[in-house]
Amino acid sequence: MKVAAINDLSGFGKCSLVADMTVLSAMGIQCCPIPTAVLSAQTGYPSYYSKDLTGIIPEYTIQWKKQEETFDGIITGFMMSSLQAQNSLEFIKQFKTKDTTVLVDPVMGDDGRTYKNYSDDLLHTIRKMTKAADIITPNLTELILLADENPETIMNLRGDRLISEVFQLSMAVGGDLGKTVAVTGIPMEENGEVGNFILEKGVSRIISSKSNGVHYSGTGDLFAAAFLGTYISGKNAFEAADNASRFIYASVMDTPIGTSPNCGVEYEKNLKMLIK
């Protein structure tokens, strides 16, 4: 199987294309990367070099169409700009077939705040991308942005009220159209656990795991890659989320106390959990 991965390549941070390529390769799936940008380190670091590669996405599209390439999956992550997101949407339109599963990770913010590259134009285009997707994997902040709701109101909810709101928002951003929505990083009341809300074909479930309370770089990318790899291998969304969650939990537990969240989690030796 082959998956086209449209994401940035960061030298440090264990995220984005590094996560896509290592996770999918461990699962026996060829990852065909399209870098949206190259960075010396992911943007959470206090200082980093970044090179925008927006112009290469249309060139990859042209060349891969000439080669008559096909893909079992397409996964998208960090977008530098609305133009880059539009180019990625055009790539999806060119290569999506009935046998291609498209996962869009709408990377725009976290913890109720948007990232530095966020703009209304970017949000508008990412919304178009989610309409072309089969699977959408926002965190809670991104789900709220996609649904055009107020983060300040919803981020403070907990328990059943929060889950009810997440269900309604997930239906609004694509669940009502039959899309699979996996909302990551939901705070749970019991024992400080973190939950992933999964909606598939109108049925929802919370898949939770323990948390050490640290928000590490790249866990959303690891989740999305492991989720897609499991899904296109024949499992349903709940099984895919469970597989991805167990992999990330083991990796978090292996990460030494005091490790900077910018560095990401110690996931490398746990790739064996994903090997068939």
N, C-alpha and C positions, 0 to 999 in steps of 0.2 A: 504494500500500500504506500501511497505518497500523499503528503500534506504540504501545501504551500503556506509558508508562514510569513506574514507581513508585519514586521515589528522592528524595534531598534536593536542595535548591538552595543552593549555597554561592557567596557573592559572590567569594571568592578561593580558588584551589586547582585550578581547571580540572578539575573532577571531577563525578561524579554526573549530575544533570540537564543541566548545561552540556555535558558530554561526550555524553550521550544525544541531546540536541536537535541539536547541531551535526553530529555524525557521521551520524546517521540522515538528517537533512535533506540533507547532501552526497550521500548515496546515493540521493536521490530518494524517500525514505520519510517520510511525515508522522509526526512524533513528537507524541503526545498526553500531556503531562506531568501527573503527579499528585504534587505535592510532599509528602514525608513530614515535612519540616521545612525551615525557611529559616534559614540561618546567614550571619553576616557573613563568615566564612571557614571552610574545612574544619577538622575537629577537631585536626589536627596543629599548627595555629598555637598559640602560647603563650596567646593570649587571643582569645575570640570570643563573639559573641552568638548564641544559638540559640532558636528558637521551634518547639516541638513542634506538628505539625499532624495528629496522629493522627485527630481527629474528622472530617476532611474526606474520608477514603477511602470510608467508607460513603455519604456524600452524593454523591460523584462516581459511585459505583456505581449509586445510585438514579436519578440524572439521566441517565446514559449508557444505562441500560436503557430509560428512557422514550423516549430518542431512537433506540432500536433500533440502537445502534452495534455494529459488528463490527470485529475486529482481526486482522491477519495475524500479529501477534506481540505478546507481553507480556514486558516486561523488568523485573525487580525488583532493587533494590540495597540501600542502607543503610536499616535498620529501627531506629527509636528504642527500641522495646520489643517485648515478646512480643505485646501487644495490637495494636500496629500491624502486626506480621507476620501475626497472625490475620486482621485486616481485609484485608490484601493477599491472603491465601489465599482469602478469600471472594470477592474481586474476580476472582481467577483462575477460581474455580469458576463464577462467573456468566457470564464472557465466553469461556472456552476452548471451542472447537469443534474438529472434526476438521481444520479449516483454519487453526488458530491454533497457532503455535509459542511455547511458554513457556520463557523463559530466566530462571533464578534464580541471581543472584550472591549467595552466602551471606556477606555482609559481616559478619565477626565478629572478625577479628584478622589479624596478620601477624608474620613473624619469630619465631614461637613464642609470641607474647603476644596476649592478647585486648584488644579496645578497651574504653573506659570504660563503654559502655552494655551490655556483654555480661552475660548471666545464663544460668543453667541453663534458665529458662523460655523465653528467646529461642532458645537452641539447640534446644530441643524443638520449638518452633513452626516454626523454619526447616527442620528435618528434615521436617516435614509439607509445607512448601512444595516441597522438592526432590522429594517423591513425586508432586507434581502437575506437575512440570516435565518438559520434553522435553530441555532442555539445562541442565547445572549447571556453573558456572565458578568453583570455589573456588581460592584460592591454596593452597600446601602446608599452611599452618597451619589453614586452614578445612577442608580435606579431612580432616585428622587429627581435628579436632573433630567433624565429621559422622560419622566412623567410630568415635568414642568410643575413640580410641587416645591414647597418651602422647606429646605433642609432643617432650619432651626426648629420648626414645629415637630417634625417626624423623628429627628435624631435623638430627641429626649424621651421618646416613648420606650416602654419596656413591656415584657411579658406578652399576654394575649393581644393587647392593643397594638403592639408593634407588629406582631405576626399577621394580624388581620389587615393592617395597613400595607404590609409588604405583599400580601396576597392580592389586594386590590390594585396596587401599583404594577405588580408583575402581569396581571391580566391586561392592564391598560397599555403596557409597552410591547405586548406581543402574545401574551398567553391566550388572549381571546381569539387569536388567529391561528392557534395550534402550535406556536413556537415554544420551545423549551427554554425556560428562564431559570438560571441558577444564580441566586443572590448570595454573595459571599460575605463573611465577616460580620454576621449579625450578633450583637451582644445578647447573651442569654442570662436570665436571672439566677439560675441554679449553678452554684459553685464556680462562677466566673467562666463558664464555658462559652465558646464561640460557635455559632451555628451557620449552616449553609441551607438556605431555603430553596427547595427544588420544586418547580412546577412543570409537569409534563402531561399534556392532554387533559388539562383541567384538574388533575390530581396533584396535591401538594404534600410535601413532607419536609420535616426539618432533620438534617443530618448534622449532629453536633459532636464536638470533641473538646477535650480540656485545652486550656490556654494558659500560657505563662504571663499573659498580659502585655507582651511586647509585639509591636506591629513591625514585622520584618519586611525588608524589600523583597520583591519577587514572588511572594507566596501566591498572589493572584495569578501570575503568569504560570507558575507551577501547577496550580489547580486547573487552569484552563487547558493546558497542554495534556495533563493526565486525564482530564475529563473527556476531551475530544478523542484521545487515543483509545480510551476504554470504550467509548460510545461507538466509534466506527469499527471496533473489533467485535461488535455484536451485542453489547450490553445495553440495558436501558439507562435512563438518566439517573435514577436513584442508585443503581449499582456503580455507575461512573462517578457520581459524587462521593459515594462511600469509599471507593478505591482511591480517589484523589485526596480525600480528607485523611485517610489513614496514612498515606504516604507523607503528607505535609506534617501531620502530628508527630510521626516518628522523627522527621527531620528537625522539627522544632525542639524536641526533647534531646536530640544529639548536639544541639547548638550550645556551646559553653555559656554559662551565665556571665554577663558583662560584655558579650559580643555586641558591637554596634549594630542597631537595626539596619543601617545602610548596607552592611556587608551581606545581608541575606542569611538563609539558614544552611545548615550542614546537611545537604540533601544527597550528596554524591553517592555515598555508600548505600543509601536507601533506594537507589534506582533498581536494585535487585528485586524490590517489592513489585515492580511494574513489569518485570520480565516474565513472559508467559511460561 
